[in-house]
Amino acid sequence: MIIRRRSIASLFGLSFLFLLRTPSASSKDREQLPRYYKVVQYFATAESFNPFLDACRENADASSKEHGILGFSFFAAPATPFSLTVIETYKDQLSSKEHMNTEHFKKFIENLKRLQIKRTVIEGSDFHLIDDKSTN
């Protein structure tokens, strides 16, 4: 189940999700294909969840200033408390690699290790099943 940002904040009693800005992308960036995506699931514990959210807030604020990041979407499922799924959208794969080499991302990963946050990542580019040029 997908929960909108306002519902996530209500679910966890969080106001930080409104501070996690989605960078505005120019129309040129939005039209460029293929985009590159990451679906990242984070699994915390009751004890580590608030410090984890602090680390997310800090990383998202710094990441929002990167040109190659087009946006973030945050999802939570009531059936899996203390977890968060993030869909990251990049201009291209190079932008994703550049993001992973930033100091703020390296610090974020260190915080995840220190807090023992489990993380899974699925990543890839746009894939179109229908050729837009074909006619019927």
Beta strands, then each sheet from edge to edge (+ up, - down):
strand 1: 36-43
strand 2: 69-75
strand 3: 83-90
strand 4: 118-125
sheet 1: 2+ 3- 1+ 4-
end
